[in-house]
Each structure stands twice: as C-alpha cells, then as structure tokens.
Amino acid sequence: MNGLHGIIFAYERRGELRELGEIRSSASIPFGGRYRAVDFPLSNLVDAGASNVGIVLHGQYQSLLDHLGTGKDWDLSRKRGGLRMLPPFNSQQSWGIMPFRGKMEALAGVRSYLETIRQDYVALMDGDLVANLPLRDILDSHIRSSADVTVVCGNDSFATSDGTYFELRDGRVTDIYYNLHQPRGYRGLEVYILSTELLLDMVDECAAKDIYSWRSILQSRKSSLSLCAYTWSGFAAQMRSVKEYYDRSMQLLDPAIRAELFTPSRPIRAKGTDRTSTYVGPDGVCVNSLISDGCSIEGTVENSIVFPGVAVEPGAVVRNSVLFQDVTVRRGANLSYVIADKDVEILADRTLMGHATYPLVLAKSSVV
C-alpha cells in the first residue's frame, strides 16, 4: 500500500527544561498559546495524508496521554489504524525501567508494531519539533530521487551545539557529524523518510549487533545507502532547554513567523479547549501579545503569551512572560521574564523578575 506511516519519538526527557520537564516529556510541553509541541509533527503527518501514526513513549507520558486522547482532534480516531500509543511493555531488557539508549532500541521494543505497517514509507520524527513541514512534498521528493533515506535539514537559525549535521553536495549527503562545538554543514531536524522494508531491516541489524542509536546505524551504512536531503528554510524549533523554549516562544510575537508556522494550507491541529471568549476589562491593556480563549485580562499584558483560562487581576502587570493554562496573577503583582506552569497563583503585590537569558520558571500548581 503506497502511502506514509508516521512514527513520533516522545520518550526523551530534557534535563535542561528544569521545572517544565519534571512532569512531562518535551513532546507534551505547551507552546504558542494553545498547542503542545507534539501537535506540530502530528499535524504535519496528517496534512501529508498519513492516517496511521505510532507514538513511542517511555516515562512521564501521562500528560501526553491526557492531551492526545483517542486522536479525534487530529482525525486519527479509527477502528483500524489511526493513533497508536506505544509504551515500553517489553521487559526483556528492562525497558520499562531504564530509559531507551536511542531510537533503534526504542523501535526494537515495538518491533511487533512495525510488522503491522501497511504503508510503503515511514516518516520518523521527534515529538518536540515545532515546524510546519510540507511532508507530502518531502515524500514526493524522496520517491523521485530513489533515495534509501531522505533527511530533512534546517537553516542556520536552527543550529545548536548538540545534534546531527550533514555535509551536502547536489542534494546528496556526503558526510555526517555529531555534537560539533562549531556547527558546520546543515543541521538535521531529526526527520527521516525511508521505506518500511528498509526500516525493519535496520531495526533487526541493530538488535543483532546491540546498536541502539539511529545515528550509529546511519553512520555505519553511510557508504552503502543513498542518502538525500531536503532543506527546509522556514521556522523550526525544538524544546531542549528553558532558554530555547523561551526564545522560540517570543519569536511567535513576530507576525511573519506566525503566518509561516500557522499557514492555512497545512493547519496545525490541537485539542479543543471549549472555553468562552476572553474578557478584557475597562482598564485592561494587551500589547503585542498572544491571548488565548477563556482569559480574564483586567491588568496589563505586554509582549507575552497567555494560555487559556489565565486571569490577570486589576493593577497586575505581566511583561515578556509565558503563562500556562489557568494561571492567576493577583492584584498589584508584577511579572517580567517569567514562565509560569499550569495552575500557578501569583499572590497580590508580588514582584517576580527573571532575565531574557535566564527566565524565572514557576513549577506547576505552585503559589508564590
């Protein structure tokens, strides 16, 4: 059956996310006012025509389960196929206890699921990649090039010190680098398209040789595989640290970036909130901010991103901050460069100030 099957890796925890990553995987971190990071790769796959998606889990996945549910909001609630959650039930190597060492070990743990894939091609994606990729075009390019594996690369703005880099020549991968101190080549977005047959073969080889990393198998087969690249020049981000999360969130205040990320031709789907309209009081002020439904703004909000259900009481000031769902900012409080997790309450007349290079993070349900 010619088509695309999606596999999203949502098993990794990022220690650099600090309080934001204590209760959730990076794939389920809230982003952009109403979304979770996983909404983006999931929507990319659905927009490309994928009707079957498996999400590889490990620990701290309750938040992700609550968000995704049956997959109905992404049109993936189906009697056959649809959305499949893949927790680590294989106890042979204690994968339910110890974290996966790499993607190939994670895929070996769901080998029986891979055997049920009916589509000819598989897209492997990280669950914390925020981008609006034209996966249908990428798949068509993969088929036209007769490549064994197509890797998706980003532009320089996406480059970080940890990751995979590719040297390219005429659209072909000539060399692969990892964890460079000085980035060179093109930064991989950790998106790969290959045939289902090849994926099964690589998983079996890795299991037989105790190779647990996708990077390792790609490097070892570099000379025998035809590796092509698709270069994406648009917005792309990954939630690997609090600083990166904050910087990428603030970029959404740029209308040009929002228009690119939320293009109508490839809609980003999210879980419905069923909230009422936002109320802005007579003295409420909203300047250059993203305000979600169900909020009550009676104070001042500037250069900030506000999730559903947030209340900013009279006299309170919120600047350069990200407030997650159902945060309450009491009268006279003053926030600057703050990331407040869900259900946080900032008491009256409190002053909380972080910095653009080190935002202050408030853990879920905390009272300050």
N, C-alpha and C positions, 0 to 999 in steps of 0.2 A: 504493500500500500504506500504509494508515493505521498509523502507529507512530512510534517515536522512534529517531533515529540520534544517536550521540554523537561529538563531536569534542573532544579534550582537547589543550590547548596546553601542551607540555612543552619548549619550545625556549629559554626565557629562563634566563639566569644572573643570580643576585643577588649583586652585589659585597659587599653588607653581610653576607653569610653567611660571609665570610672563609674560614678553612680548610675549613669544611663544604661550601662551594660550589666548591672548586678542582677536585674530581674528579667532580662530579656536578651535574646540574641540580637546581633546587629541588624539582621533582616527585619526584625519587628520594631525597630526604633521609629518613632513618629517623625514625620518630615513634611514640611511645606504646608502646615495648617490643618490638613485633614487626612494625610496619607501615611502609610508605613513604607519603609524602604522596599519591602518585598512587592508592593503594589506595582512598582515600575517594571521589573523583569517579568512579572506575571502578566501585566498588561501588554508588554512587548510581544510575548508569546501568543496571547490571544489575538492581538491585532494581526499577527502573521498567519493566523489560521490554525494554530495549534489547539486541539481540543482535548489533549491529554498532557497533563503536567504532573510530575512527581517532585515532591519537596523533601530533601534529605535532612533529617533532624538529628539532634543528639540531646543536649541538655538545655534547660531554661527555655522550653518551647511552648509553655502554657499560654503565654501572651500571643504567640503566633497562631496557635490553635483557636483561641478566642476570636482573633481578628479574621481569620480566613473562613472559619466555619465549614460549610459544605462546598464553598466555592461559588455559591449562587450569584454573588455580586460580580463575578468575572465570567459568568455563563459557563461555569465548569461543574455544575451540579448535575451529574448524568448517571444513568443506571449502568452504563458501560463506559469505562474510561473516565474522563473528567479529571478532577483534582484528587491526587493521592498523597497522603502524608506518610512518610517513610521513617518512622523512629527506629532506633538501633535495637531490634529484638534479638539479633544474633548474639548468643552468649558464648560462642566457641572461643572467641578471643577477648572476652570481657568488654566488648564494645559498648555495652550498656553502662559501664562504669568509667572506663578510661576514654578520653577524647579521641576522636579519629586523628591519626597522624597525617592524613592527607586525603585528597579526593578519591584516589583509586582504592584506598582502604574503605572509604565510605561507600563507594559503588560496589565493592566486593560484598559488603554487608547486605546489599539489596539486589544481589545477583539474580534471584528468582523473579524480582520485579522487572529487571531488564529483559528477561526472556519473554515477557508478555508484550513488549513493544511491537506494535504492528506497522508503525511508520518506518520509512526507509532512512530518515535522517533524525539526528538528535542534536539539540542545542543545549550545551552546558553553560550555566550562568550562575554567578554569585548572587545571593539573596539581598545583598546590601548595595548593589549597583543602581544608582539613580541616574537613569538616562532614558531617552525615548528613541530607541534604536529601530531602524527600518529592517526588522528581521526578515521580512519577506524578500526584500531586495538582497539582503546578505545571503539568504538561501539560494536565490536565483544565481547570484554571482558564484557561489560555491559549486553549483551544478554546472554552470557554463565553463568554469575553469578546470573541471575534472580533478580538483584537488582532493587529497585524502582528508586534510583538516584545514578549515579556514579559521584564522584567528582574527578577532576584532581588536583593533588598536585605537588608542585615543591620541589627542593632540598634546602639546607640551603642558597645557594648563592642568592636565590630569596627572602629570608625572609626580610621583613621590619616591622616596628613597627605597621603600620595600615593594617588591613586585617583580613582574616579568617584563623584560624589554626585548624587542625584536629588531634586528637589522633587516631592512627590506631592499630589494632590488627588482624593479619592474613588477611590483605586486607580489613577489615571492619572498619567503623568509629565508635569509641566508645564515643567520646566527641568532642564538638565544642567550640572554643574560639574566641573572637573578640578583636582586638585592644590591644594586650598584649604589655607591656613595655619590657618584656624579652620573645622573641619568644620561643615557645615550640611546640613539635609535628611537623607537616608538614604544610607548608604554602600553602593555596589554591590558584590556578591560576585563580579562578573565571570562571572555565569552568565546566559545568554540563550537563550530558546527562540523559534524562528521557523520559517517554512515553508522547505522545501528550495528551492522556486522563488524565494522572495524572497532567500535567501542567494546563490544563483547570480547573480541579477540584481545584487546589491550587489557581489559579487566582480568581475563584469565591468565595472561602472561604475568601481570603484576602479582596476582595471588600466588602463582607458582614460584616466583622469584623473590617474594616478600618485598616488592616495590610498592610503597604506599602513596607516593606523590605523583600527581599528574605531570608536574614539571620534570620529574626524573624519567618517566616513560617517554615524554615528548622529546627530551634531550637525547635519550638513547636511540630513538628511532628517527632522529632528525635527518640522517643521510638516506634512509630508505623510504621516507614518506614525502609526498608532495605537499608542502605547507604553503598556503597562500594567505594573504592578509586583506582585510577590509578596513580601511582607515576612516574613522568617524571623527569629524571635526566639530561636532556640536558639544553641548554641555554634557558632562559626565562627572559623577562624584561617587565616592564610597565613604561609608561612615567608619573610619578606622581609629579616630581619636575625637575627643571633645573639641579640640581646636578645629579639626577639619569639619566636624559636624556644624559648628557654629559658623565658620566661614562660608560653607556651602549654603546654609540656611539663609544667611544675609544676602547672598547673591540673588536669591529669589525676589528680592525687592526691586531688582532691575527688570523693567517691563519686557525688554528684549529677551532676556533669559527665560522669563515665564512663558512668553509666547512660543519660544522654541521647545521648551520642555513639555508644555501642555498644548501641543498642536492638535487641532480638531480632527485632522486626518488619521491620527493614531492616538485615540483618547486613553488617558490613564484612569483606570477604574479603581474605585476604593469602596470600602464598606460603608453602607448608608448609615447616617447618624440620626435621622428623624428628629432634628432639632428645629425649634422655632427660629424666626428671624432674629438677627442681632438687634439689640436695643442700644441706641446711643443717646444718652441723656442731654438735657439742655446745655449743660456745661461740659459735656464730653467732647474730647478732641482726639481725632485719629489722623495722623500724619505719616504718609509713606509707610503704611503697614498692611499686612495681610490679616484680616479679621474674619474668622470662621462664623458659621451659624451658631445660634444659641448663646451668644455672649451678651453681657451687660457692661457697657462702657460708659461710666459716669465721670471718670477721671481723664487723664491724658495718656495716650499711647503714641509713641513716635518710633519710627524705624524698627518695628518689632513684628514678630509673627505670633499670632494668637490662635490657639486651637479651640474647638467647640466647648461651650459651657464655662468659659472664663468670665469672672466678674472683677471689674476694676472699679472700686467704690470712689465716691466724690473725694477730690483732693489728692488721690493717689497718682503717681507718675511712673510710667513704665517706658524706658528708653533702651534701644539696642538690645532687646531681650527676646527670648523664645519661651512662651508659656504653654505648657501642655494642657491637655483636657482637664476641665473643672478646677483650674487654679483660681484661688480667691486672693485678691490684693485689697487689703482693708484700707480704710480712710487714712490719708496722710502718708502712706508708705511710699518709698522712693526706690525704684529698682533701676539698675544700669548694668548692662552686660551680664545678665542672669539667664540661666536655663533652668526653668522650674518644671520638674516632672509632674505626673498626674496627681491631682487631689492635694496639691501643696497649698498651705494657707500662710500668707504673709500678714502678720498682725499689724495693727494700726501704728502709724508713725515710725515704723522700722525703716532703716536705710541699708540697702544691700548693694554693694558695688563690686563688680569684677573688673576685668580689663579685656580688650579685644584679643589680646594674646593669651589670656587665661580666664575664660568666663567662669563665673561662680555657678556651680551646679547644686541644685537642691533635690535631694532624693525623694522618691515617691511618698506621698502622704505625710511628709514632714510638716511641722508647724514651726515657723520661725518668728 
